[in-house]
Amino acid sequence: FSRYIWGGLAGLQLMGFVADQSYGITRAKNPDIMWPWWHEIMRKKEAGEIPKDMPGYMLAKYRNECEERWTADREAEFGEFMGALDQE
């Protein structure tokens, strides 16, 4: 009985792997490809265009309710840097 269960799970895993390989899906986690906007924020912090203690989510286009409250409380401190990513 258990060999059918484990065999079925192994078969599903193998089918998933074959499907990924046939369509060319890579499972590598490459932050240089997946997070270019975060690297842009880090380069601007290194260059001094954005303060180092400014949270990155203050520069994001979407913020949840809690982040909106935090941003509103610190608007005076970081307000001039809010559009730093829009400037090119």
C-alpha positions in Angstrom: 0.0 0.0 0.0 2.7 2.5 1.0 4.7 1.9 -2.2 1.7 3.1 -4.2 1.4 6.3 -2.1 5.2 7.0 -2.3 5.3 6.0 -5.9 2.4 8.3 -6.8 4.1 11.2 -5.0 7.4 10.5 -6.7 5.6 10.3 -10.1 3.9 13.7 -9.5 7.3 15.2 -8.5 8.9 13.7 -11.6 6.1 15.0 -13.9 6.5 18.5 -12.4 10.3 18.3 -13.0 9.9 17.1 -16.6 7.3 19.9 -17.3 9.7 22.5 -15.9 12.5 21.3 -18.0 10.5 21.0 -21.2 9.2 24.6 -20.9 12.6 26.0 -19.7 11.4 27.1 -16.3 14.4 27.8 -14.0 14.1 27.3 -10.3 17.2 29.4 -9.4 16.7 32.3 -7.1 18.5 35.2 -8.8 18.0 38.5 -6.9 19.6 40.5 -9.7 16.8 39.5 -12.1 13.9 39.3 -9.7 14.4 42.5 -7.7 15.9 45.2 -9.9 13.8 48.0 -8.2 15.3 47.0 -4.8 18.8 47.2 -6.2 18.0 50.7 -7.5 16.9 51.8 -4.0 20.1 50.3 -2.5 22.3 52.1 -5.1 20.6 55.4 -4.3 21.1 54.9 -0.6 24.8 54.2 -1.2 25.1 57.3 -3.3 23.5 59.4 -0.6 20.5 60.4 -2.6 18.2 58.7 -0.1 18.9 58.6 3.7 20.2 55.2 4.9 17.6 55.0 7.7 14.6 55.5 5.4 12.6 52.3 5.0 12.4 51.0 1.5 8.6 50.5 1.6 8.2 54.3 1.9 9.4 54.4 -1.7 7.1 51.6 -2.9 4.1 52.4 -5.0 1.7 50.4 -2.9 1.6 50.5 0.9 -0.7 48.8 3.3 -2.7 50.6 5.9 -0.1 50.3 8.7 2.7 51.5 6.4 0.5 54.5 5.4 0.1 55.5 9.0 3.9 55.1 9.6 4.5 57.2 6.5 2.1 59.9 7.6 3.7 60.1 11.0 7.2 60.6 9.4 6.3 62.7 6.4 8.2 65.7 7.8 11.4 63.6 8.2 11.4 61.8 4.8 8.9 63.8 2.8 11.5 65.3 0.4 12.8 61.9 -0.6 9.4 60.2 -1.3 9.7 60.7 -5.1 13.4 59.7 -5.3 12.7 56.7 -7.6 10.6 58.8 -10.0 13.6 61.1 -10.7 15.9 59.9 -13.5 
